[in-house]
Amino acid sequence: MSSVPKNKNELEQAINSIFHKLLMDYRQIPEELSREIGVEGNVKGTLISVCDTVAYLIGWGQLVLKWHSLKTQGKHVDFPESGYKWNELGLLAESFHRKYQDWSYEALLTELESTTEQVLLLISNSSDDELYGVAWYEKWTLGRMIQFNTSSPMKNMRTKVRRFSREFT
């Protein structure tokens, strides 16, 4: 399989393979370390907690679902999110951290599982053509937009979480 999914099957495989590895890594981090600041953040030079990394992945997964829902209803979509521009993704990441800051580690992991299942269901209910046959946002297909905001950041976060785990556990 190529590093960039080119069809529905490859996209499902890309998400499933990284998600299950990432979840195993998260499950090995004790709850008492989950709020410890020590994971490289999305903004250069910042450090965040393991919980913040989960919030980040939930936030992007939920945005993918929101974009798809709005577009399916023929409604306008503010990409990437209302009040944020593509050059303000650090601020958007911080908004995800704030949104989920009071959630327990276990609740965050459950929400990440649920969000990922919803994204996989969206993929499952879409045809190859809907995912990769037509431009969906500017020049990007729906499949690429899903990958950019699910499996790609999951791979990135897994590297950071594993580094944290080696240092703190």
Secondary structure per residue as TSV (DSSP state, phi and psi in degrees):
chain	resnum	aa	ss	phi	psi
A	1	M	-	360.0	135.2
A	2	S	-	-71.5	164.4
A	3	S	S	-70.5	-25.2
A	4	V	S	-109.6	116.1
A	5	P	-	-58.1	139.5
A	6	K	-	-117.3	-3.1
A	7	N	S	-153.6	174.3
A	8	K	H	-55.0	-48.1
A	9	N	H	-61.4	-45.6
A	10	E	H	-65.4	-35.9
A	11	L	H	-65.7	-45.5
A	12	E	H	-60.7	-43.5
A	13	Q	H	-63.4	-42.4
A	14	A	H	-60.4	-45.4
A	15	I	H	-69.3	-49.4
A	16	N	H	-59.4	-43.9
A	17	S	H	-67.2	-45.8
A	18	I	H	-73.4	-37.3
A	19	F	H	-61.4	-45.9
A	20	H	H	-67.9	-36.2
A	21	K	H	-65.8	-44.6
A	22	L	H	-62.5	-43.4
A	23	L	H	-62.1	-40.0
A	24	M	H	-61.9	-41.5
A	25	D	H	-62.7	-45.3
A	26	Y	H	-60.0	-41.9
A	27	R	H	-66.0	-19.9
A	28	Q	T	-85.3	-9.0
A	29	I	S	-92.0	121.1
A	30	P	-	-64.4	145.6
A	31	E	G	-52.2	-37.6
A	32	E	G	-66.8	-16.9
A	33	L	G	-98.7	-6.2
A	34	S	T	-67.9	-21.6
A	35	R	T	-103.7	3.3
A	36	E	-	-67.2	128.7
A	37	I	S	-79.3	121.5
A	38	G	-	178.8	2.9
A	39	V	E	-98.6	136.1
A	40	E	E	-57.9	127.1
A	41	G	-	-81.8	177.6
A	42	N	S	-81.9	-19.2
A	43	V	S	-96.9	129.1
A	44	K	T	-50.5	129.9
A	45	G	T	84.8	2.8
A	46	T	-	-103.6	156.5
A	47	L	E	-122.2	140.7
A	48	I	E	-131.4	178.7
A	49	S	-	-96.7	166.7
A	50	V	H	-59.3	-41.4
A	51	C	H	-58.0	-39.6
A	52	D	H	-62.7	-35.1
A	53	T	H	-66.6	-37.6
A	54	V	H	-66.5	-44.7
A	55	A	H	-58.1	-40.3
A	56	Y	H	-60.8	-46.6
A	57	L	H	-67.7	-37.9
A	58	I	H	-62.9	-46.8
A	59	G	H	-56.0	-47.7
A	60	W	H	-68.6	-40.7
A	61	G	H	-60.7	-43.0
A	62	Q	H	-65.6	-35.6
A	63	L	H	-64.4	-42.9
A	64	V	H	-55.9	-46.3
A	65	L	H	-64.3	-40.5
A	66	K	H	-64.6	-47.3
A	67	W	H	-56.6	-47.3
A	68	H	H	-63.3	-43.7
A	69	S	H	-60.8	-48.0
A	70	L	H	-63.0	-46.5
A	71	K	H	-62.9	-39.6
A	72	T	H	-62.4	-32.7
A	73	Q	T	-85.7	1.7
A	74	G	T	73.3	19.5
A	75	K	-	-93.7	159.0
A	76	H	-	-69.0	140.5
A	77	V	-	-116.1	126.5
A	78	D	-	-86.1	100.4
A	79	F	S	-87.6	139.1
A	80	P	S	-78.3	-27.4
A	81	E	B	-161.1	150.8
A	82	S	T	-54.2	128.7
A	83	G	T	89.7	-1.7
A	84	Y	B	-132.0	143.6
A	85	K	-	-106.5	166.3
A	86	W	G	-61.2	-24.8
A	87	N	G	-88.1	10.2
A	88	E	G	-120.5	33.4
A	89	L	H	-67.7	-26.4
A	90	G	H	-63.5	-42.4
A	91	L	H	-66.0	-39.0
A	92	L	H	-63.6	-43.4
A	93	A	H	-57.8	-44.4
A	94	E	H	-63.3	-33.1
A	95	S	H	-67.0	-35.0
A	96	F	H	-65.6	-42.9
A	97	H	H	-58.9	-45.1
A	98	R	H	-64.9	-43.0
A	99	K	H	-57.5	-37.1
A	100	Y	T	-108.5	13.8
A	101	Q	T	-64.1	-24.9
A	102	D	T	-96.3	1.2
A	103	W	S	-79.4	145.0
A	104	S	-	-71.1	159.4
A	105	Y	H	-57.5	-45.2
A	106	E	H	-62.1	-42.7
A	107	A	H	-63.7	-38.1
A	108	L	H	-63.4	-45.3
A	109	L	H	-64.5	-38.5
A	110	T	H	-63.8	-42.5
A	111	E	H	-66.1	-38.3
A	112	L	H	-63.5	-42.5
A	113	E	H	-60.6	-46.6
A	114	S	H	-62.8	-45.1
A	115	T	H	-62.0	-44.1
A	116	T	H	-64.2	-40.3
A	117	E	H	-62.3	-39.4
A	118	Q	H	-65.9	-39.3
A	119	V	H	-65.2	-43.1
A	120	L	H	-64.1	-35.2
A	121	L	H	-66.7	-41.4
A	122	L	H	-57.6	-45.8
A	123	I	H	-63.3	-47.0
A	124	S	H	-58.2	-36.0
A	125	N	T	-85.9	0.8
A	126	S	S	-107.4	150.0
A	127	S	-	-84.8	164.1
A	128	D	H	-55.5	-40.9
A	129	D	I	-65.2	-42.3
A	130	E	I	-63.5	-35.8
A	131	L	I	-80.3	-38.6
A	132	Y	I	-131.1	-3.1
A	133	G	I	-91.0	-19.1
A	134	V	S	-136.9	149.7
A	135	A	E	-65.2	136.2
A	136	W	E	-113.6	-40.3
A	137	Y	E	-136.8	114.6
A	138	E	T	50.5	-122.8
A	139	K	T	-89.9	-4.5
A	140	W	E	-89.1	141.5
A	141	T	E	-80.4	164.1
A	142	L	H	-59.3	-42.6
A	143	G	H	-58.2	-43.0
A	144	R	H	-67.4	-40.8
A	145	M	H	-63.0	-38.3
A	146	I	H	-64.9	-48.0
A	147	Q	H	-61.5	-45.1
A	148	F	H	-55.2	-30.7
A	149	N	H	-113.7	7.1
A	150	T	T	-130.9	-80.5
A	151	S	H	-64.4	-37.0
A	152	S	H	-63.2	-53.6
A	153	P	H	-66.0	-27.2
A	154	M	H	-63.3	-42.8
A	155	K	H	-62.0	-45.3
A	156	N	H	-60.4	-48.1
A	157	M	H	-66.0	-36.2
A	158	R	H	-60.4	-43.6
A	159	T	H	-58.5	-45.9
A	160	K	H	-67.7	-41.4
A	161	V	H	-68.1	-39.2
A	162	R	H	-65.2	-39.2
A	163	R	H	-61.8	-46.0
A	164	F	H	-59.0	-46.6
A	165	S	H	-59.8	-42.8
A	166	R	H	-63.0	-36.7
A	167	E	H	-80.3	-32.9
A	168	F	H	-109.0	-16.0
A	169	T	-	-111.7	360.0
